[in-house]
C-alpha cells in the first residue's frame, strides 16, 4: 500500500479568477518530468463560474516549454456529489469537454505507458476554452512514484 508520504504533490495551476483562459484560450498545467512516476493524477477544481467550458486533453511533451506535444489517451472521473462520484471514463487522445456550472472536480489520470510510445518524458494537462466565461479554478497534480520507499516496484 502506498502511504501519503509516497505521493508527490505538485502545483499545476494556482487558484485564480479566470483560471482556464490562458493564452488565446488555451491553459496548460505546469509541465512535469515523469521519469520517476508510474502515473499522474491531475485534479481540476472548478469553483465559481456559470457558463465557461473547456476541452481537456493530456499532452506528452519533449521539454518543459513545451516545443512539441502529442495528445495521449487517459481516464477521468467527474465529482459533483461526494456521495456519488461519476463513472471512471477512458477517453481517446481527443479528450473530453467539461460541463458548464460551478463546484466541479475532475480527476484526470494518465498512465506513463500512454507516454512511452511518444518517446517524451514530460507531461501536462491542457485545457482549451469552448465557451469563454470566467471560472475560478486551479489544477493540482499528484505523482504516483514508480518505486516506493521499500524499493518495491509499483504494479497495476
N, C-alpha and C positions, 0 to 999 in steps of 0.2 A: 504494500500500500504506500502511496506517495503522501507525505505529510506537507503541511503548509510551508515549511522551510525549504522544501524541494522545488517549489514553483519559482519562476522568475516573473515578477510583475513589472510592466513597462508602461510608461505614459505614452499613449498613442496619439492623443489629441487633447489638449487642455479644454476644460469646460468653457464654452463661450456662447454668446447670444445667437450668432448666425453660424453655427458650427460646421455645417456641411456646404457652405457657399464656396470656399476655396478660391482658386484662380480659375476664372472663366467657367465657374460652376462645377469644378472638379476639386474634391478634397481627398488627400491621402493621409493615412496614419503615418507615424514615423516608420522609416524603413528599417527592418530588423535583420541582422545577420543570424540565420537559422542553423548554423553549423552544429551547435550543441543541443538542438531541440529535436524532439520526437514529433511534437505537434505544437501549433499556436492556436490560442483562443482569443479572438477579438471580441470585446464587449462594446457594442454600440449603444449608447444611452441617449435616447431621445426624450428630452424633458418637455418644456412648453413649446408648442407650435401646432397650428391647426391644419394647414393645407400642404406644407412642404413635403416632398417625397424625393427619393434618390434611388438610383440603381447601384447595388452593392456588388463589387467583384473583389477577388483576391489576385494580386499580381506577384509573380516570381520576377525578381529584378536582378540586373547584372551588377549593380553597385548601389550605394546609398542615395544617389542623386534622384531617381534612377534614370540612367541613359536609355536603357532598353528594358521593356517589361512585357511579360506574357501572362495573360489571364489563365488561371488554373481552376479546376473543379474543387468544391468544398461542401461542407454541410452547415446548416444553420437551424436555429430554433428561435422563435419569437415568444416573448413572455410579456403578457399584459396583465395576467392574473397569477399571483404566486401560488395559488392552489390548483391551477390548471394550465401548466405551460403548454405551448403549442407543440406540434409534432416536429421531430427532427427530420429535416428535409435535405436530401442530397441534390445539389444543383450543378449544372454544367458550368464551364468557364464563363458563360454569358451572365451569370449571377442571378439576382432577384431584385424586385422593386419593393422598397419599404412602403408602408401604408401611411396615409395622412392621419394626423392626430397626435395627441400628447401622451407622455408617460409610457413609452415602449422601450423594451430592452431586447436587443438581438444578440445572440451568441453565435459567432461565426467560427467554425473550427476548420483548420486546414492541416492535413497530414503531410509531413515532409516528403512522403512518397510522391505526392502530386507535383512537387517542385523538382524532383530528381530528374525527370525526363527533359526538363528545360536546361539543365546544367547550371542554373543560377543558385546562389546561396543566400540571397536576400529576398525579403517578402514584405509586402504592405497591403493594407486594406484600402480600396479605392471606392469613393462614392461620387457619382455623377448626378447632379440635380436633374430631376424630371420636372418638378413643379418648384419654382423659385419662390420660397416663402421662408422667412427666418425660423429656425428651430434651435432652441437651447439644447446643447448636447455635448458629448465627449466620447472618446474612444479609449478603452483600457485594454492592454494586451497582456495575456498570461502565457508564458512559455512553459511547456512541459518538457523537462530535460530528457535527453537521450539516455543518460545514465543517472541513477540516483546515488546518494552518498555511499551506499553499501557497495557500489561498483557494479551492481547487477543491471543488466540492460532492461529497459522498459519495453514490454511487448504488448501487442494488441491482440 
